[in-house]
């Protein structure tokens, strides 16, 4: 027995592909196959409920770990800012000497 969803999918594919599709349709395990029938989007309320349940299971870092990691990110960002600024100044100087 052909499912209603498969009939609807066959009509949609016929519209886009321009040819009749044999039933039953076996959906590939790809993004398109998932979008067309395997993994439909969930309602927004269920999404937030699932997200909240996931957040309950998260192991959050301690305050001291958070401070250490934040300082590491700031130092790393400052280091690469200085490296990028020096590279920019060096290339500007080089272009000025060669071209101008």
N, C-alpha and C positions, 0 to 999 in steps of 0.2 A: 504494500500500500504506500502510495506517495504522500508524503506529509505536505501540509499546507505551506510550511516554510520553504520546502523544496520547490513547490510550484511557483511561489512568489520569486524565489531566487532565479529559477529558470526563465521567467518572464523578464526579469531585470537583465540577466546576462544576454538574452536574445536581443533586447533593445540595444545594448552596448556593442555586442559582437556581430549582430546582424544575421545570425543563423540559429537554428533550432538546437537546443541542448538536450541530450539524452538524460532521462531520469532513471534511477535516482542519481542525484548529484553527489559526488564525493568531493568535499572541500579540501584543498591542500592545506598543509600546516604552514601557511605563510601569513604575512600581515593582511593580504587581501582575503585569504580564506578565513582568517579570524574575524575580520571586519564583516564579512558577508554572512556569517552564521555561527561560528563556533563560540566565540567569546564576545557576546554583545556587551555594550557598555551598561554598567549598573546604575540604578537610580542614585541621584545626588544624596539623598538621606542615608542610603545604605553605604555609600562611599565614605561619608563622614563618620558613620558608626564603625566601619571597618578601620578607618584611620585612627580613631580614638582608641580602639582595642590594641592596635599596633603600638601606639605611643605608650600604653600601659606596660608593654613588654620590653621597652627599651631600657638598657642599662646606661644611665646618664653618668658622665664623668663627675668627679668630685670638684669642689670649688677650686682647690689648689691645682688640680690637673687642668681645669679650664683656664686658669690664670697663666700657667706655664705655656699652654698651647697658644693662647692669645699673644703672649709675648714673642713666642717663636714665629708666629705669622707676621707680626709687626716688624721684627728684625729681618726676616726673609724679604719682606716687601721693601724695606728701606735699602737693603743690600742691592736688590735688583733695580731699584730706582737709581741708585748711584751708578751702577754698571751701565744702565741704559743711557743715562745722562752723559757719562764719559764717552761711550761709544758714539753718541750723537755729536758731541763736541769734536771728537776725533775725525769723524767722517766730514763734518762741516769744514774743519780746518784743511783736510785733505782735498776736498772738492775746491775750496778756495785757492789752494796752492796750484792745483793742476789745471783747473778750468779758467780761473780768473787771473 
